[in-house]
Amino acid sequence: MAILITGGAGFIGSNFIVYFRQQYPNVKIVNIDKLTYAGDLFNLNEIKNNENYIFIKGDICDKDLIEKLFKEYDFSGVIHFAAESHVDNSINSPIEFINTNVFGTFNLLDVAKNHWVSSPHQVKQKHKQSRFLHISTDEVYGTLGDKGLFTEHTPYAPNSPYSASKASSDFLVRSYCHTYGLNVVTTNCSNNYGPKQHDEKLIPTVIRKALKGENIPIYGDGKNIRDWLYVEDHCRGIDLVFNKGITGETYNIGGKNECNNLYIANTICEILDDIKPKNTSYKEQISFVQDRHGHDYRYAIDASKIENELGWRANENFESGIKKTITWYINKYQL
């Protein structure tokens, strides 16, 4: 059995590959990644010499390459992480997000459909169980006020070029299920954190800036709220959906850890004050910068569907997960 994992050198993808390799050592994993600034093969050092792991440097927008890989490895699964994901970058250069997130997803779906399905809703016998899992985001649902949670039935209302491109890809995935009978499942997750996240993201930025004695930038008044999910908990959820989810269904995965950005920064600073103390508190480095354009106020996930139907639970709360995360980054930055 061979599966294709896209974007596996990125933050969530690399954590998932290492997790999946431990759970299913006999499954061949082919990881395709373009190795943009957000992808780093260092994230996969643990398994780079594993006989059932193959890395391909390539672009999911290259249909000829995707077709070649399907013919060579006869994939029975696709787990699709590859995406441009930084909201600020989508505001400055939206075309990259349309290309990768929309056109790239279309390429993968179309090649998988052609390989697995002989005609609409006539799946080839050999690929009756072959499945396409699409990793999406809670940002497709837009923004929340002080109350309420995103469910799988929340109407889409994306507010940035990034979330609009992910919403578009979600709809493409849905269409290939309903039109062609492709076996698809989708997950929409809340904000991930943990080891191997790119330095540009909020939590690595706070840790790095704090350790270097630099200003810790917080957008606006720091009151924007996110639901934080430890990356290994997310990996377990993806595994469950891939193996046990119902075809055509969407599963929201969230950590039930709602925190605003200022709380995140203060918590990290308090932990650093304890484990790497200096003359003054790291909190004194917190500074406020101009808010992001169109900055959504609050995201929060209702994960009851995956909990009740598939038995998933988050193992980490924010306080336990952030301590593990800080320790990993201290070792990375060696500061």
RASUL-V915006 format. One record per residue. N is the residue number from 1. RES is the residue in three letters. PSI is psi in radians with two decimals (NA if undefined). Layout:
n/res/psi
N/RES/PSI
N/RES/PSI
//
This chain:
n/res/psi
1/MET/2.37
2/ALA/2.44
3/ILE/2.61
4/LEU/2.20
5/ILE/2.17
6/THR/2.51
7/GLY/0.54
8/GLY/-0.05
9/ALA/-0.02
10/GLY/-3.02
11/PHE/-1.14
12/ILE/-0.72
13/GLY/-0.76
14/SER/-0.70
15/ASN/-0.69
16/PHE/-0.75
17/ILE/-0.78
18/VAL/-0.75
19/TYR/-0.85
20/PHE/-0.66
21/ARG/-0.68
22/GLN/-0.64
23/GLN/-0.60
24/TYR/1.28
25/PRO/-0.33
26/ASN/-0.07
27/VAL/2.29
28/LYS/2.22
29/ILE/2.16
30/VAL/2.06
31/ASN/2.04
32/ILE/2.25
33/ASP/2.40
34/LYS/-0.29
35/LEU/0.93
36/THR/-3.00
37/TYR/-0.45
38/ALA/-0.15
39/GLY/2.43
40/ASP/2.07
41/LEU/-0.28
42/PHE/-0.54
43/ASN/-0.26
44/LEU/0.33
45/ASN/-0.56
46/GLU/-0.50
47/ILE/0.17
48/LYS/-0.44
49/ASN/0.16
50/ASN/2.37
51/GLU/-0.37
52/ASN/0.39
53/TYR/2.26
54/ILE/2.28
55/PHE/2.32
56/ILE/2.10
57/LYS/2.03
58/GLY/3.01
59/ASP/2.26
60/ILE/-0.22
61/CYS/-0.16
62/ASP/1.61
63/LYS/-0.64
64/ASP/-0.73
65/LEU/-0.78
66/ILE/-0.74
67/GLU/-0.71
68/LYS/-0.74
69/LEU/-0.70
70/PHE/-0.70
71/LYS/-0.68
72/GLU/-0.71
73/TYR/-0.14
74/ASP/1.00
75/PHE/2.46
76/SER/0.15
77/GLY/2.59
78/VAL/2.27
79/ILE/1.95
80/HIS/1.70
81/PHE/-0.51
82/ALA/2.14
83/ALA/2.57
84/GLU/2.31
85/SER/-0.05
86/HIS/2.07
87/VAL/-0.77
88/ASP/-0.74
89/ASN/-0.59
90/SER/-0.51
91/ILE/-0.67
92/ASN/-0.55
93/SER/1.27
94/PRO/-0.42
95/ILE/-0.62
96/GLU/-0.59
97/PHE/-0.66
98/ILE/-0.78
99/ASN/-0.97
100/THR/-0.89
101/ASN/-0.57
102/VAL/-1.08
103/PHE/-0.68
104/GLY/-0.74
105/THR/-0.72
106/PHE/-0.80
107/ASN/-0.85
108/LEU/-0.81
109/LEU/-0.78
110/ASP/-0.71
111/VAL/-0.74
112/ALA/-0.76
113/LYS/-0.81
114/ASN/-0.53
115/HIS/-0.58
116/TRP/-0.43
117/VAL/2.22
118/SER/-0.60
119/SER/2.89
120/PRO/2.13
121/HIS/0.34
122/GLN/1.56
123/VAL/2.38
124/LYS/2.46
125/GLN/-0.71
126/LYS/-0.37
127/HIS/0.49
128/LYS/-0.56
129/GLN/0.02
130/SER/2.43
131/ARG/2.54
132/PHE/2.01
133/LEU/2.16
134/HIS/2.17
135/ILE/2.07
136/SER/-2.81
137/THR/2.73
138/ASP/-0.21
139/GLU/-0.30
140/VAL/-0.37
141/TYR/-0.11
142/GLY/-2.35
143/THR/2.70
144/LEU/2.76
145/GLY/-2.69
146/ASP/-0.40
147/LYS/2.90
148/GLY/2.83
149/LEU/2.62
150/PHE/2.25
151/THR/3.06
152/GLU/-0.23
153/HIS/0.07
154/THR/2.25
155/PRO/2.53
156/TYR/2.40
157/ALA/1.07
158/PRO/2.50
159/ASN/0.02
160/SER/2.79
161/PRO/-0.62
162/TYR/-0.98
163/SER/-0.54
164/ALA/-0.68
165/SER/-0.63
166/LYS/-0.68
167/ALA/-0.73
168/SER/-0.76
169/SER/-0.64
170/ASP/-0.75
171/PHE/-0.62
172/LEU/-0.77
173/VAL/-0.82
174/ARG/-0.75
175/SER/-0.62
176/TYR/-0.44
177/CYS/-0.88
178/HIS/-0.56
179/THR/-0.75
180/TYR/-0.20
181/GLY/0.33
182/LEU/2.38
183/ASN/1.71
184/VAL/2.64
185/VAL/2.64
186/THR/2.46
187/THR/2.41
188/ASN/2.02
189/CYS/2.80
190/SER/-3.06
191/ASN/2.15
192/ASN/2.67
193/TYR/2.84
194/GLY/-2.97
195/PRO/2.59
196/LYS/0.13
197/GLN/2.56
198/HIS/2.55
199/ASP/-0.40
200/GLU/-0.37
201/LYS/2.87
202/LEU/-0.96
203/ILE/-0.82
204/PRO/-0.63
205/THR/-0.79
206/VAL/-0.81
207/ILE/-0.83
208/ARG/-0.84
209/LYS/-0.71
210/ALA/-0.84
211/LEU/-0.53
212/LYS/-0.03
213/GLY/0.38
214/GLU/2.91
215/ASN/2.40
216/ILE/1.86
217/PRO/2.27
218/ILE/2.21
219/TYR/2.42
220/GLY/-2.21
221/ASP/0.07
222/GLY/0.19
223/LYS/-0.05
224/ASN/2.34
225/ILE/2.38
226/ARG/2.71
227/ASP/2.05
228/TRP/2.31
229/LEU/2.14
230/TYR/2.36
231/VAL/-0.62
232/GLU/-0.60
233/ASP/-0.69
234/HIS/-0.75
235/CYS/-0.73
236/ARG/-0.65
237/GLY/-0.74
238/ILE/-0.78
239/ASP/-0.80
240/LEU/-0.79
241/VAL/-0.72
242/PHE/-0.71
243/ASN/-0.49
244/LYS/-0.13
245/GLY/2.73
246/ILE/2.32
247/THR/2.33
248/GLY/-0.11
249/GLU/2.77
250/THR/2.46
251/TYR/2.13
252/ASN/2.34
253/ILE/2.01
254/GLY/2.75
255/GLY/-0.07
256/LYS/0.65
257/ASN/1.36
258/GLU/2.14
259/CYS/2.50
260/ASN/2.88
261/ASN/-0.59
262/LEU/-0.66
263/TYR/-0.74
264/ILE/-0.89
265/ALA/-0.78
266/ASN/-0.70
267/THR/-0.79
268/ILE/-0.76
269/CYS/-0.67
270/GLU/-0.71
271/ILE/-0.74
272/LEU/-0.63
273/ASP/-0.58
274/ASP/-0.75
275/ILE/-0.40
276/LYS/1.12
277/PRO/2.62
278/LYS/-3.02
279/ASN/-0.59
280/THR/2.85
281/SER/2.52
282/TYR/-0.41
283/LYS/-0.46
284/GLU/-0.23
285/GLN/-0.20
286/ILE/2.26
287/SER/2.70
288/PHE/2.35
289/VAL/2.92
290/GLN/2.38
291/ASP/2.69
292/ARG/2.51
293/HIS/2.28
294/GLY/0.50
295/HIS/2.00
296/ASP/2.46
297/TYR/-0.86
298/ARG/2.39
299/TYR/2.46
300/ALA/2.31
301/ILE/2.39
302/ASP/1.87
303/ALA/0.32
304/SER/-0.50
305/LYS/-0.88
306/ILE/-0.52
307/GLU/-0.83
308/ASN/-0.64
309/GLU/-0.58
310/LEU/-0.09
311/GLY/0.37
312/TRP/2.50
313/ARG/2.52
314/ALA/2.28
315/ASN/-0.49
316/GLU/2.37
317/ASN/3.06
318/PHE/-0.69
319/GLU/-0.69
320/SER/-0.71
321/GLY/-0.63
322/ILE/-0.55
323/LYS/-0.75
324/LYS/-0.69
325/THR/-0.80
326/ILE/-0.76
327/THR/-0.74
328/TRP/-0.75
329/TYR/-0.56
330/ILE/-0.75
331/ASN/-0.66
332/LYS/-0.84
333/TYR/-0.29
334/GLN/0.84
335/LEU/NA
//
